């Protein structure tokens, strides 16, 4: 009962920290830097779904005066379709992006908390209460990480914000493998996502290299 209450309090603390970080989003203008691209990407995705019947449109055919734009070739569908869930409830495209960024803060904090708990699990020189406090502190520091905040409020890098959720999951899985734990399948969840991010930048690099050689 005590452990259950402790977990609930911890999860609430992470939620409060995420809310504190996300408060500026209420008056934040997401329509600059990468933000405007992601907003148009949402618009192009939903138009392709509704008008063209394409569930996973690689090219938004209505953009660029009908020439189309291949945004989904360079970004994971996760950062497009998850924000569109909020569209069902009547939120604007900009607010869908803001809500998604807020959700990444919460999930990033939870992912780091459970990773820290795993690392501290075998430490016999630390009490369970202190372990919980240390894991909570690590989660909060991760939520308030300067680079993550830069991605949120300066660059509006939605895809990178999503990757912060999976980084602790990858290390969680690596830790499981190193310690011969059977639940190393956790690694695969993070690897799939982060491999997709790596592949995205590989595509961009390859395209830029081809263009460079051509010109």
MARBA-319021 format. One record per atom (N, C-alpha, C): residue in three letters; atom name; z, x, y. Coordinates in steps of 0.05 Angstrom, whole numbers, always signed. Layout:
<rs>
<r "ALA" "CA" <Z X Y>>
...
</rs>
This chain:
<rs>
<r "UNK" "N" <+0 +17 -24>>
<r "UNK" "CA" <+0 +0 +0>>
<r "UNK" "C" <+0 +17 +25>>
<r "UNK" "N" <+16 +39 +23>>
<r "UNK" "CA" <+18 +58 +46>>
<r "UNK" "C" <-9 +71 +51>>
<r "UNK" "N" <-22 +80 +29>>
<r "UNK" "CA" <-48 +93 +31>>
<r "UNK" "C" <-69 +75 +43>>
<r "UNK" "N" <-68 +50 +34>>
<r "UNK" "CA" <-88 +30 +44>>
<r "UNK" "C" <-84 +25 +74>>
<r "UNK" "N" <-59 +23 +82>>
<r "UNK" "CA" <-53 +19 +111>>
<r "UNK" "C" <-62 +44 +127>>
<r "UNK" "N" <-57 +67 +115>>
<r "UNK" "CA" <-65 +92 +128>>
<r "UNK" "C" <-95 +94 +132>>
<r "UNK" "N" <-110 +86 +112>>
<r "UNK" "CA" <-139 +86 +113>>
<r "UNK" "C" <-149 +67 +135>>
<r "UNK" "N" <-137 +43 +136>>
<r "UNK" "CA" <-146 +23 +156>>
<r "UNK" "C" <-141 +34 +184>>
<r "UNK" "N" <-117 +46 +188>>
<r "UNK" "CA" <-110 +57 +215>>
<r "UNK" "C" <-130 +79 +222>>
<r "UNK" "N" <-136 +96 +202>>
<r "UNK" "CA" <-155 +118 +207>>
<r "UNK" "C" <-183 +108 +215>>
<r "UNK" "N" <-193 +89 +200>>
<r "UNK" "CA" <-219 +78 +206>>
<r "UNK" "C" <-220 +64 +233>>
<r "UNK" "N" <-198 +51 +241>>
<r "UNK" "CA" <-196 +39 +267>>
<r "UNK" "C" <-196 +60 +289>>
<r "UNK" "N" <-182 +83 +284>>
<r "UNK" "CA" <-182 +105 +303>>
<r "UNK" "C" <-210 +116 +307>>
<r "UNK" "N" <-225 +119 +286>>
<r "UNK" "CA" <-253 +129 +288>>
<r "UNK" "C" <-270 +109 +303>>
<r "UNK" "N" <-265 +84 +298>>
<r "UNK" "CA" <-280 +63 +313>>
<r "UNK" "C" <-274 +64 +343>>
<r "UNK" "N" <-248 +68 +349>>
<r "UNK" "CA" <-240 +69 +378>>
<r "UNK" "C" <-253 +94 +391>>
<r "UNK" "N" <-253 +116 +377>>
<r "UNK" "CA" <-265 +141 +388>>
<r "UNK" "C" <-295 +136 +393>>
<r "UNK" "N" <-308 +122 +374>>
<r "UNK" "CA" <-337 +116 +377>>
<r "UNK" "C" <-342 +97 +401>>
<r "UNK" "N" <-324 +78 +404>>
<r "UNK" "CA" <-326 +60 +427>>
<r "UNK" "C" <-323 +75 +453>>
<r "UNK" "N" <-304 +93 +454>>
<r "UNK" "CA" <-299 +109 +478>>
<r "UNK" "C" <-324 +126 +485>>
<r "UNK" "N" <-336 +138 +464>>
<r "UNK" "CA" <-361 +154 +469>>
<r "UNK" "C" <-384 +136 +477>>
<r "UNK" "N" <-384 +111 +467>>
<r "UNK" "CA" <-407 +93 +472>>
<r "UNK" "C" <-404 +76 +496>>
<r "UNK" "N" <-382 +77 +510>>
<r "UNK" "CA" <-378 +60 +534>>
<r "UNK" "C" <-399 +64 +556>>
<r "UNK" "N" <-408 +90 +561>>
<r "UNK" "CA" <-429 +93 +581>>
<r "UNK" "C" <-456 +80 +574>>
<r "UNK" "N" <-459 +73 +548>>
<r "UNK" "CA" <-484 +59 +540>>
<r "UNK" "C" <-487 +32 +553>>
<r "UNK" "N" <-465 +20 +562>>
<r "UNK" "CA" <-466 -6 +574>>
<r "UNK" "C" <-483 -6 +600>>
<r "UNK" "N" <-482 +16 +615>>
<r "UNK" "CA" <-498 +18 +639>>
<r "UNK" "C" <-518 +40 +638>>
<r "UNK" "N" <-523 +49 +614>>
<r "UNK" "CA" <-541 +72 +609>>
<r "UNK" "C" <-570 +63 +609>>
<r "UNK" "N" <-588 +78 +623>>
<r "UNK" "CA" <-616 +72 +623>>
<r "UNK" "C" <-630 +89 +601>>
<r "UNK" "N" <-637 +76 +580>>
<r "UNK" "CA" <-649 +91 +557>>
<r "UNK" "C" <-679 +95 +560>>
<r "UNK" "N" <-690 +86 +582>>
<r "UNK" "CA" <-719 +87 +585>>
<r "UNK" "C" <-729 +113 +599>>
<r "UNK" "N" <-719 +135 +589>>
<r "UNK" "CA" <-730 +161 +598>>
<r "UNK" "C" <-727 +181 +576>>
<r "UNK" "N" <-740 +204 +580>>
<r "UNK" "CA" <-741 +225 +559>>
<r "UNK" "C" <-752 +213 +533>>
<r "UNK" "N" <-739 +218 +510>>
<r "UNK" "CA" <-749 +207 +485>>
<r "UNK" "C" <-744 +177 +482>>
<r "UNK" "N" <-726 +167 +499>>
<r "UNK" "CA" <-718 +139 +497>>
<r "UNK" "C" <-741 +120 +500>>
<r "UNK" "N" <-758 +125 +520>>
<r "UNK" "CA" <-780 +107 +526>>
<r "UNK" "C" <-800 +107 +502>>
<r "UNK" "N" <-803 +130 +489>>
<r "UNK" "CA" <-820 +131 +465>>
<r "UNK" "C" <-809 +114 +442>>
<r "UNK" "N" <-783 +115 +438>>
<r "UNK" "CA" <-771 +100 +416>>
<r "UNK" "C" <-772 +70 +422>>
<r "UNK" "N" <-770 +63 +447>>
<r "UNK" "CA" <-772 +34 +455>>
<r "UNK" "C" <-800 +24 +449>>
<r "UNK" "N" <-820 +39 +457>>
<r "UNK" "CA" <-848 +31 +451>>
<r "UNK" "C" <-853 +32 +421>>
<r "UNK" "N" <-840 +50 +408>>
<r "UNK" "CA" <-843 +51 +378>>
<r "UNK" "C" <-833 +25 +365>>
<r "UNK" "N" <-810 +15 +375>>
<r "UNK" "CA" <-800 -10 +365>>
<r "UNK" "C" <-819 -33 +371>>
<r "UNK" "N" <-829 -33 +395>>
<r "UNK" "CA" <-848 -55 +403>>
<r "UNK" "C" <-873 -53 +385>>
<r "UNK" "N" <-884 -29 +382>>
<r "UNK" "CA" <-908 -26 +365>>
<r "UNK" "C" <-903 -33 +336>>
<r "UNK" "N" <-879 -27 +326>>
<r "UNK" "CA" <-873 -33 +298>>
<r "UNK" "C" <-871 -63 +293>>
<r "UNK" "N" <-857 -77 +311>>
<r "UNK" "CA" <-854 -106 +307>>
<r "UNK" "C" <-880 -121 +312>>
<r "UNK" "N" <-897 -111 +330>>
<r "UNK" "CA" <-924 -123 +334>>
<r "UNK" "C" <-941 -119 +309>>
<r "UNK" "N" <-939 -95 +297>>
<r "UNK" "CA" <-955 -90 +273>>
<r "UNK" "C" <-946 -107 +249>>
<r "UNK" "N" <-920 -112 +248>>
<r "UNK" "CA" <-909 -129 +227>>
<r "UNK" "C" <-917 -158 +231>>
<r "UNK" "N" <-914 -168 +255>>
<r "UNK" "CA" <-919 -197 +261>>
<r "UNK" "C" <-948 -203 +263>>
<r "UNK" "N" <-964 -186 +275>>
<r "UNK" "CA" <-992 -192 +280>>
<r "UNK" "C" <-1011 -182 +259>>
<r "UNK" "N" <-1004 -159 +247>>
<r "UNK" "CA" <-1022 -146 +228>>
<r "UNK" "C" <-1012 -150 +199>>
<r "UNK" "N" <-987 -157 +196>>
<r "UNK" "CA" <-975 -160 +170>>
<r "UNK" "C" <-970 -134 +155>>
<r "UNK" "N" <-967 -113 +171>>
<r "UNK" "CA" <-962 -86 +159>>
<r "UNK" "C" <-932 -81 +159>>
<r "UNK" "N" <-921 -78 +135>>
<r "UNK" "CA" <-892 -74 +132>>
<r "UNK" "C" <-884 -46 +142>>
<r "UNK" "N" <-900 -26 +134>>
<r "UNK" "CA" <-894 +2 +143>>
<r "UNK" "C" <-919 +12 +157>>
<r "UNK" "N" <-923 +4 +182>>
<r "UNK" "CA" <-946 +13 +197>>
<r "UNK" "C" <-945 +42 +204>>
<r "UNK" "N" <-964 +58 +194>>
<r "UNK" "CA" <-965 +86 +202>>
<r "UNK" "C" <-975 +89 +230>>
<r "UNK" "N" <-994 +71 +238>>
<r "UNK" "CA" <-1005 +72 +265>>
<r "UNK" "C" <-1001 +45 +278>>
<r "UNK" "N" <-989 +46 +302>>
<r "UNK" "CA" <-986 +21 +318>>
<r "UNK" "C" <-1013 +15 +332>>
<r "UNK" "N" <-1028 -4 +322>>
<r "UNK" "CA" <-1055 -8 +330>>
<r "UNK" "C" <-1058 -20 +358>>
<r "UNK" "N" <-1037 -32 +368>>
<r "UNK" "CA" <-1038 -45 +395>>
<r "UNK" "C" <-1032 -26 +418>>
<r "UNK" "N" <-1022 -3 +412>>
<r "UNK" "CA" <-1015 +16 +433>>
<r "UNK" "C" <-1039 +32 +442>>
<r "UNK" "N" <-1036 +46 +465>>
<r "UNK" "CA" <-1057 +63 +476>>
<r "UNK" "C" <-1083 +48 +480>>
<r "UNK" "N" <-1081 +24 +492>>
<r "UNK" "CA" <-1105 +8 +498>>
<r "UNK" "C" <-1121 +2 +473>>
<r "UNK" "N" <-1108 -3 +451>>
<r "UNK" "CA" <-1121 -11 +427>>
<r "UNK" "C" <-1131 +12 +409>>
<r "UNK" "N" <-1127 +37 +419>>
<r "UNK" "CA" <-1134 +60 +403>>
<r "UNK" "C" <-1114 +66 +381>>
<r "UNK" "N" <-1089 +57 +386>>
<r "UNK" "CA" <-1068 +61 +366>>
<r "UNK" "C" <-1054 +87 +370>>
<r "UNK" "N" <-1029 +88 +360>>
<r "UNK" "CA" <-1013 +113 +361>>
<r "UNK" "C" <-997 +116 +336>>
<r "UNK" "N" <-997 +140 +324>>
<r "UNK" "CA" <-986 +144 +298>>
<r "UNK" "C" <-957 +154 +299>>
<r "UNK" "N" <-940 +139 +312>>
<r "UNK" "CA" <-912 +147 +315>>
<r "UNK" "C" <-897 +149 +288>>
<r "UNK" "N" <-902 +131 +270>>
<r "UNK" "CA" <-888 +130 +245>>
<r "UNK" "C" <-896 +152 +226>>
<r "UNK" "N" <-916 +168 +233>>
<r "UNK" "CA" <-923 +192 +217>>
<r "UNK" "C" <-904 +215 +224>>
<r "UNK" "N" <-891 +213 +247>>
<r "UNK" "CA" <-874 +235 +256>>
<r "UNK" "C" <-845 +229 +257>>
<r "UNK" "N" <-838 +204 +251>>
<r "UNK" "CA" <-810 +196 +251>>
<r "UNK" "C" <-803 +180 +226>>
<r "UNK" "N" <-779 +182 +217>>
<r "UNK" "CA" <-770 +167 +194>>
<r "UNK" "C" <-769 +137 +200>>
<r "UNK" "N" <-777 +120 +181>>
<r "UNK" "CA" <-776 +91 +186>>
<r "UNK" "C" <-747 +81 +192>>
<r "UNK" "N" <-727 +96 +183>>
<r "UNK" "CA" <-699 +89 +187>>
<r "UNK" "C" <-693 +84 +216>>
<r "UNK" "N" <-704 +102 +233>>
<r "UNK" "CA" <-698 +101 +262>>
<r "UNK" "C" <-715 +80 +277>>
<r "UNK" "N" <-731 +65 +262>>
<r "UNK" "CA" <-747 +44 +273>>
<r "UNK" "C" <-738 +17 +263>>
<r "UNK" "N" <-734 +14 +237>>
<r "UNK" "CA" <-728 -12 +225>>
<r "UNK" "C" <-699 -20 +228>>
<r "UNK" "N" <-681 +0 +227>>
<r "UNK" "CA" <-653 -7 +231>>
<r "UNK" "C" <-647 -18 +259>>
<r "UNK" "N" <-657 -5 +281>>
<r "UNK" "CA" <-653 -17 +307>>
<r "UNK" "C" <-666 -45 +310>>
<r "UNK" "N" <-688 -50 +295>>
<r "UNK" "CA" <-701 -77 +297>>
<r "UNK" "C" <-684 -99 +285>>
<r "UNK" "N" <-664 -92 +269>>
<r "UNK" "CA" <-645 -112 +258>>
<r "UNK" "C" <-631 -127 +281>>
<r "UNK" "N" <-624 -112 +302>>
<r "UNK" "CA" <-610 -124 +325>>
<r "UNK" "C" <-628 -142 +340>>
<r "UNK" "N" <-654 -138 +337>>
<r "UNK" "CA" <-674 -155 +351>>
<r "UNK" "C" <-672 -184 +341>>
<r "UNK" "N" <-664 -187 +315>>
<r "UNK" "CA" <-660 -214 +304>>
<r "UNK" "C" <-640 -230 +319>>
<r "UNK" "N" <-620 -217 +331>>
<r "UNK" "CA" <-599 -230 +346>>
<r "UNK" "C" <-605 -233 +375>>
<r "UNK" "N" <-630 -227 +383>>
<r "UNK" "CA" <-639 -232 +410>>
<r "UNK" "C" <-635 -210 +430>>
<r "UNK" "N" <-628 -186 +420>>
<r "UNK" "CA" <-624 -163 +438>>
<r "UNK" "C" <-651 -152 +447>>
<r "UNK" "N" <-652 -141 +471>>
<r "UNK" "CA" <-676 -129 +481>>
<r "UNK" "C" <-682 -103 +465>>
<r "UNK" "N" <-706 -93 +467>>
<r "UNK" "CA" <-713 -69 +453>>
<r "UNK" "C" <-696 -45 +462>>
<r "UNK" "N" <-690 -44 +487>>
<r "UNK" "CA" <-673 -22 +498>>
<r "UNK" "C" <-645 -24 +486>>
<r "UNK" "N" <-634 -48 +486>>
<r "UNK" "CA" <-607 -52 +475>>
<r "UNK" "C" <-606 -47 +445>>
<r "UNK" "N" <-629 -52 +431>>
<r "UNK" "CA" <-630 -46 +403>>
<r "UNK" "C" <-626 -16 +398>>
<r "UNK" "N" <-639 +0 +415>>
<r "UNK" "CA" <-636 +29 +414>>
<r "UNK" "C" <-607 +37 +420>>
<r "UNK" "N" <-595 +25 +440>>
<r "UNK" "CA" <-567 +31 +448>>
<r "UNK" "C" <-548 +24 +425>>
<r "UNK" "N" <-552 +1 +413>>
<r "UNK" "CA" <-534 -7 +391>>
<r "UNK" "C" <-537 +11 +367>>
<r "UNK" "N" <-561 +20 +362>>
<r "UNK" "CA" <-566 +39 +340>>
<r "UNK" "C" <-552 +65 +345>>
<r "UNK" "N" <-554 +75 +370>>
<r "UNK" "CA" <-540 +100 +377>>
<r "UNK" "C" <-510 +97 +374>>
<r "UNK" "N" <-500 +74 +381>>
<r "UNK" "CA" <-471 +69 +378>>
<r "UNK" "C" <-463 +69 +349>>
<r "UNK" "N" <-479 +57 +332>>
<r "UNK" "CA" <-474 +56 +303>>
<r "UNK" "C" <-475 +84 +291>>
<r "UNK" "N" <-492 +101 +301>>
<r "UNK" "CA" <-493 +129 +290>>
<r "UNK" "C" <-467 +143 +296>>
<r "UNK" "N" <-454 +137 +318>>
<r "UNK" "CA" <-428 +150 +325>>
<r "UNK" "C" <-407 +142 +304>>
<r "UNK" "N" <-406 +116 +298>>
<r "UNK" "CA" <-386 +106 +279>>
<r "UNK" "C" <-391 +119 +251>>
<r "UNK" "N" <-416 +117 +242>>
<r "UNK" "CA" <-422 +127 +215>>
<r "UNK" "C" <-420 +157 +213>>
<r "UNK" "N" <-426 +172 +234>>
<r "UNK" "CA" <-423 +201 +235>>
<r "UNK" "C" <-393 +208 +232>>
<r "UNK" "N" <-376 +193 +246>>
<r "UNK" "CA" <-347 +198 +245>>
<r "UNK" "C" <-336 +193 +217>>
<r "UNK" "N" <-345 +171 +205>>
<r "UNK" "CA" <-335 +164 +178>>
<r "UNK" "C" <-345 +185 +158>>
<r "UNK" "N" <-370 +194 +160>>
<r "UNK" "CA" <-381 +214 +142>>
<r "UNK" "C" <-365 +240 +143>>
<r "UNK" "N" <-359 +249 +167>>
<r "UNK" "CA" <-344 +273 +171>>
<r "UNK" "C" <-315 +270 +161>>
<r "UNK" "N" <-303 +247 +165>>
<r "UNK" "CA" <-276 +242 +156>>
<r "UNK" "C" <-274 +245 +126>>
<r "UNK" "N" <-292 +232 +111>>
<r "UNK" "CA" <-291 +233 +82>>
<r "UNK" "C" <-297 +261 +71>>
<r "UNK" "N" <-314 +276 +86>>
<r "UNK" "CA" <-320 +303 +78>>
<r "UNK" "C" <-295 +321 +82>>
<r "UNK" "N" <-281 +318 +104>>
<r "UNK" "CA" <-257 +333 +109>>
<r "UNK" "C" <-235 +326 +89>>
<r "UNK" "N" <-233 +301 +82>>
<r "UNK" "CA" <-214 +292 +62>>
<r "UNK" "C" <-219 +306 +35>>
<r "UNK" "N" <-245 +308 +28>>
<r "UNK" "CA" <-252 +321 +3>>
<r "UNK" "C" <-244 +351 +3>>
<r "UNK" "N" <-249 +365 +25>>
<r "UNK" "CA" <-242 +393 +27>>
<r "UNK" "C" <-212 +397 +24>>
<r "UNK" "N" <-197 +379 +37>>
<r "UNK" "CA" <-167 +382 +37>>
<r "UNK" "C" <-153 +371 +13>>
<r "UNK" "N" <-168 +358 -5>>
<r "UNK" "CA" <-156 +344 -27>>
<r "UNK" "C" <-140 +362 -45>>
<r "UNK" "N" <-150 +387 -50>>
<r "UNK" "CA" <-136 +405 -69>>
<r "UNK" "C" <-116 +423 -56>>
<r "UNK" "N" <-112 +420 -30>>
<r "UNK" "CA" <-93 +436 -16>>
<r "UNK" "C" <-65 +426 -21>>
<r "UNK" "N" <-49 +441 -35>>
<r "UNK" "CA" <-22 +433 -42>>
<r "UNK" "C" <-1 +440 -21>>
<r "UNK" "N" <-9 +458 -2>>
<r "UNK" "CA" <+9 +467 +18>>
<r "UNK" "C" <+9 +449 +43>>
<r "UNK" "N" <-7 +427 +41>>
<r "UNK" "CA" <-8 +408 +64>>
<r "UNK" "C" <-1 +380 +53>>
<r "UNK" "N" <+16 +367 +68>>
<r "UNK" "CA" <+23 +340 +60>>
<r "UNK" "C" <+0 +320 +64>>
<r "UNK" "N" <+1 +298 +50>>
<r "UNK" "CA" <-21 +278 +52>>
<r "UNK" "C" <-24 +267 +80>>
<r "UNK" "N" <-2 +264 +94>>
<r "UNK" "CA" <-3 +254 +122>>
<r "UNK" "C" <-17 +274 +140>>
<r "UNK" "N" <-12 +299 +136>>
<r "UNK" "CA" <-25 +320 +153>>
<r "UNK" "C" <-54 +322 +146>>
<r "UNK" "N" <-60 +319 +120>>
<r "UNK" "CA" <-88 +320 +111>>
<r "UNK" "C" <-104 +298 +126>>
<r "UNK" "N" <-92 +274 +127>>
<r "UNK" "CA" <-105 +251 +140>>
<r "UNK" "C" <-109 +256 +170>>
<r "UNK" "N" <-88 +268 +182>>
<r "UNK" "CA" <-90 +274 +211>>
<r "UNK" "C" <-112 +295 +216>>
<r "UNK" "N" <-113 +316 +200>>
<r "UNK" "CA" <-133 +337 +203>>
<r "UNK" "C" <-161 +326 +199>>
<r "UNK" "N" <-165 +309 +179>>
<r "UNK" "CA" <-191 +297 +174>>
<r "UNK" "C" <-199 +278 +197>>
<r "UNK" "N" <-180 +264 +207>>
<r "UNK" "CA" <-185 +246 +230>>
<r "UNK" "C" <-193 +262 +255>>
<r "UNK" "N" <-178 +284 +259>>
<r "UNK" "CA" <-184 +302 +282>>
<r "UNK" "C" <-212 +313 +280>>
<r "UNK" "N" <-219 +322 +255>>
<r "UNK" "CA" <-246 +333 +251>>
<r "UNK" "C" <-268 +312 +256>>
<r "UNK" "N" <-263 +287 +248>>
<r "UNK" "CA" <-282 +266 +252>>
<r "UNK" "C" <-286 +260 +282>>
<r "UNK" "N" <-263 +260 +297>>
<r "UNK" "CA" <-265 +255 +326>>
<r "UNK" "C" <-279 +277 +340>>
<r "UNK" "N" <-273 +302 +332>>
<r "UNK" "CA" <-287 +325 +345>>
<r "UNK" "C" <-317 +324 +339>>
<r "UNK" "N" <-324 +315 +316>>
<r "UNK" "CA" <-352 +312 +308>>
<r "UNK" "C" <-366 +291 +325>>
<r "UNK" "N" <-352 +269 +330>>
<r "UNK" "CA" <-363 +247 +347>>
<r "UNK" "C" <-367 +257 +375>>
<r "UNK" "N" <-348 +274 +385>>
<r "UNK" "CA" <-349 +283 +412>>
<r "UNK" "C" <-364 +310 +415>>
<r "UNK" "N" <-377 +319 +394>>
<r "UNK" "CA" <-392 +344 +395>>
<r "UNK" "C" <-412 +344 +418>>
<r "UNK" "N" <-411 +365 +435>>
<r "UNK" "CA" <-428 +366 +458>>
<r "UNK" "C" <-458 +363 +452>>
<r "UNK" "N" <-467 +375 +431>>
<r "UNK" "CA" <-496 +373 +424>>
<r "UNK" "C" <-503 +344 +417>>
<r "UNK" "N" <-485 +330 +403>>
<r "UNK" "CA" <-489 +303 +395>>
<r "UNK" "C" <-490 +285 +420>>
<r "UNK" "N" <-472 +290 +439>>
<r "UNK" "CA" <-472 +275 +464>>
<r "UNK" "C" <-497 +281 +481>>
<r "UNK" "N" <-506 +306 +480>>
<r "UNK" "CA" <-531 +313 +493>>
<r "UNK" "C" <-555 +297 +482>>
<r "UNK" "N" <-555 +295 +455>>
<r "UNK" "CA" <-576 +279 +442>>
<r "UNK" "C" <-575 +250 +450>>
<r "UNK" "N" <-551 +240 +455>>
<r "UNK" "CA" <-547 +212 +461>>
<r "UNK" "C" <-554 +205 +490>>
<r "UNK" "N" <-543 +221 +508>>
<r "UNK" "CA" <-545 +213 +537>>
<r "UNK" "C" <-565 +229 +554>>
<r "UNK" "N" <-574 +252 +544>>
<r "UNK" "CA" <-593 +268 +559>>
<r "UNK" "C" <-621 +265 +547>>
<r "UNK" "N" <-623 +270 +521>>
<r "UNK" "CA" <-649 +271 +508>>
<r "UNK" "C" <-657 +244 +496>>
<r "UNK" "N" <-637 +227 +491>>
<r "UNK" "CA" <-641 +201 +477>>
<r "UNK" "C" <-657 +206 +451>>
<r "UNK" "N" <-647 +227 +436>>
<r "UNK" "CA" <-661 +235 +411>>
<r "UNK" "C" <-649 +218 +388>>
<r "UNK" "N" <-661 +195 +384>>
<r "UNK" "CA" <-651 +176 +365>>
<r "UNK" "C" <-651 +187 +337>>
<r "UNK" "N" <-673 +200 +329>>
<r "UNK" "CA" <-676 +211 +302>>
<r "UNK" "C" <-655 +232 +296>>
<r "UNK" "N" <-650 +250 +316>>
<r "UNK" "CA" <-630 +271 +312>>
<r "UNK" "C" <-602 +259 +310>>
<r "UNK" "N" <-597 +238 +326>>
<r "UNK" "CA" <-571 +225 +324>>
<r "UNK" "C" <-566 +213 +296>>
<r "UNK" "N" <-587 +202 +284>>
<r "UNK" "CA" <-585 +192 +257>>
<r "UNK" "C" <-579 +214 +237>>
<r "UNK" "N" <-590 +238 +242>>
<r "UNK" "CA" <-586 +260 +223>>
<r "UNK" "C" <-557 +269 +222>>
<r "UNK" "N" <-542 +264 +243>>
<r "UNK" "CA" <-514 +272 +244>>
<r "UNK" "C" <-497 +256 +223>>
<r "UNK" "N" <-507 +233 +215>>
<r "UNK" "CA" <-494 +218 +194>>
<r "UNK" "C" <-495 +233 +167>>
<r "UNK" "N" <-518 +245 +162>>
<r "UNK" "CA" <-523 +256 +136>>
<r "UNK" "C" <-515 +285 +132>>
<r "UNK" "N" <-510 +299 +154>>
<r "UNK" "CA" <-502 +328 +152>>
<r "UNK" "C" <-476 +331 +136>>
<r "UNK" "N" <-454 +315 +143>>
<r "UNK" "CA" <-430 +317 +126>>
<r "UNK" "C" <-434 +309 +97>>
<r "UNK" "N" <-453 +290 +93>>
<r "UNK" "CA" <-458 +281 +66>>
<r "UNK" "C" <-471 +303 +49>>
<r "UNK" "N" <-488 +319 +62>>
<r "UNK" "CA" <-501 +342 +48>>
<r "UNK" "C" <-479 +362 +40>>
<r "UNK" "N" <-462 +369 +59>>
<r "UNK" "CA" <-441 +388 +53>>
<r "UNK" "C" <-420 +377 +34>>
<r "UNK" "N" <-417 +351 +34>>
<r "UNK" "CA" <-399 +338 +15>>
<r "UNK" "C" <-410 +342 -13>>
<r "UNK" "N" <-436 +338 -16>>
<r "UNK" "CA" <-449 +342 -42>>
<r "UNK" "C" <-449 +371 -51>>
<r "UNK" "N" <-454 +389 -32>>
<r "UNK" "CA" <-453 +418 -38>>
<r "UNK" "C" <-426 +426 -48>>
<r "UNK" "N" <-406 +416 -35>>
<r "UNK" "CA" <-378 +422 -43>>
<r "UNK" "C" <-373 +412 -71>>
<r "UNK" "N" <-384 +388 -77>>
<r "UNK" "CA" <-380 +377 -104>>
<r "UNK" "C" <-393 +394 -125>>
<r "UNK" "N" <-417 +404 -119>>
<r "UNK" "CA" <-432 +421 -138>>
<r "UNK" "C" <-417 +448 -143>>
<r "UNK" "N" <-409 +460 -121>>
<r "UNK" "CA" <-395 +486 -123>>
<r "UNK" "C" <-369 +483 -139>>
<r "UNK" "N" <-356 +461 -136>>
<r "UNK" "CA" <-331 +456 -151>>
<r "UNK" "C" <-335 +442 -177>>
<r "UNK" "N" <-360 +441 -186>>
<r "UNK" "CA" <-366 +429 -212>>
<r "UNK" "C" <-357 +400 -215>>
<r "UNK" "N" <-359 +385 -194>>
<r "UNK" "CA" <-352 +357 -195>>
<r "UNK" "C" <-376 +340 -204>>
<r "UNK" "N" <-371 +319 -218>>
<r "UNK" "CA" <-393 +303 -230>>
<r "UNK" "C" <-407 +286 -209>>
<r "UNK" "N" <-394 +280 -187>>
<r "UNK" "CA" <-405 +262 -167>>
<r "UNK" "C" <-423 +277 -147>>
<r "UNK" "N" <-438 +297 -157>>
<r "UNK" "CA" <-455 +312 -139>>
<r "UNK" "C" <-480 +297 -131>>
<r "UNK" "N" <-483 +272 -141>>
<r "UNK" "CA" <-505 +255 -133>>
<r "UNK" "C" <-503 +249 -103>>
<r "UNK" "N" <-479 +252 -91>>
<r "UNK" "CA" <-476 +247 -63>>
<r "UNK" "C" <-494 +265 -47>>
<r "UNK" "N" <-499 +289 -57>>
<r "UNK" "CA" <-516 +308 -43>>
<r "UNK" "C" <-544 +297 -40>>
<r "UNK" "N" <-555 +283 -60>>
<r "UNK" "CA" <-582 +274 -60>>
<r "UNK" "C" <-587 +255 -37>>
<r "UNK" "N" <-567 +239 -29>>
<r "UNK" "CA" <-570 +219 -7>>
<r "UNK" "C" <-575 +234 +19>>
<r "UNK" "N" <-559 +254 +24>>
<r "UNK" "CA" <-563 +270 +48>>
<r "UNK" "C" <-588 +286 +48>>
<r "UNK" "N" <-594 +298 +25>>
<r "UNK" "CA" <-617 +316 +23>>
<r "UNK" "C" <-643 +300 +28>>
<r "UNK" "N" <-645 +276 +17>>
<r "UNK" "CA" <-669 +259 +21>>
<r "UNK" "C" <-674 +255 +51>>
<r "UNK" "N" <-653 +248 +65>>
<r "UNK" "CA" <-655 +242 +94>>
<r "UNK" "C" <-662 +267 +109>>
<r "UNK" "N" <-647 +289 +105>>
<r "UNK" "CA" <-651 +313 +120>>
<r "UNK" "C" <-677 +328 +112>>
<r "UNK" "N" <-686 +324 +87>>
<r "UNK" "CA" <-712 +335 +79>>
<r "UNK" "C" <-734 +321 +94>>
<r "UNK" "N" <-730 +295 +99>>
<r "UNK" "CA" <-749 +279 +114>>
<r "UNK" "C" <-751 +289 +142>>
<r "UNK" "N" <-728 +297 +154>>
<r "UNK" "CA" <-728 +307 +181>>
<r "UNK" "C" <-743 +334 +182>>
<r "UNK" "N" <-736 +351 +162>>
<r "UNK" "CA" <-749 +378 +160>>
<r "UNK" "C" <-779 +374 +157>>
<r "UNK" "N" <-788 +355 +140>>
<r "UNK" "CA" <-816 +351 +135>>
<r "UNK" "C" <-830 +341 +160>>
<r "UNK" "N" <-815 +325 +176>>
<r "UNK" "CA" <-826 +315 +201>>
<r "UNK" "C" <-833 +339 +219>>
<r "UNK" "N" <-815 +358 +223>>
<r "UNK" "CA" <-820 +380 +240>>
<r "UNK" "C" <-842 +399 +228>>
<r "UNK" "N" <-844 +399 +201>>
<r "UNK" "CA" <-865 +414 +187>>
<r "UNK" "C" <-892 +403 +194>>
<r "UNK" "N" <-894 +376 +194>>
<r "UNK" "CA" <-919 +363 +201>>
<r "UNK" "C" <-927 +370 +230>>
<r "UNK" "N" <-907 +368 +248>>
<r "UNK" "CA" <-913 +373 +276>>
<r "UNK" "C" <-922 +402 +279>>
<r "UNK" "N" <-908 +421 +266>>
<r "UNK" "CA" <-915 +449 +268>>
<r "UNK" "C" <-943 +454 +257>>
<r "UNK" "N" <-949 +442 +234>>
<r "UNK" "CA" <-976 +445 +221>>
<r "UNK" "C" <-998 +435 +240>>
<r "UNK" "N" <-993 +411 +251>>
<r "UNK" "CA" <-1013 +399 +269>>
<r "UNK" "C" <-1017 +417 +294>>
<r "UNK" "N" <-995 +427 +305>>
<r "UNK" "CA" <-998 +444 +328>>
<r "UNK" "C" <-1012 +471 +322>>
<r "UNK" "N" <-1007 +481 +297>>
<r "UNK" "CA" <-1020 +506 +289>>
<r "UNK" "C" <-1050 +501 +286>>
<r "UNK" "N" <-1057 +479 +274>>
<r "UNK" "CA" <-1086 +472 +270>>
<r "UNK" "C" <-1099 +469 +297>>
<r "UNK" "N" <-1086 +456 +316>>
<r "UNK" "CA" <-1097 +453 +343>>
<r "UNK" "C" <-1101 +479 +357>>
<r "UNK" "N" <-1081 +497 +353>>
<r "UNK" "CA" <-1082 +523 +365>>
<r "UNK" "C" <-1105 +539 +355>>
<r "UNK" "N" <-1109 +538 +328>>
<r "UNK" "CA" <-1131 +553 +315>>
<r "UNK" "C" <-1158 +542 +324>>
<r "UNK" "N" <-1159 +515 +328>>
<r "UNK" "CA" <-1184 +502 +335>>
<r "UNK" "C" <-1193 +510 +363>>
<r "UNK" "N" <-1173 +510 +381>>
<r "UNK" "CA" <-1180 +517 +409>>
<r "UNK" "C" <-1180 +547 +414>>
</rs>
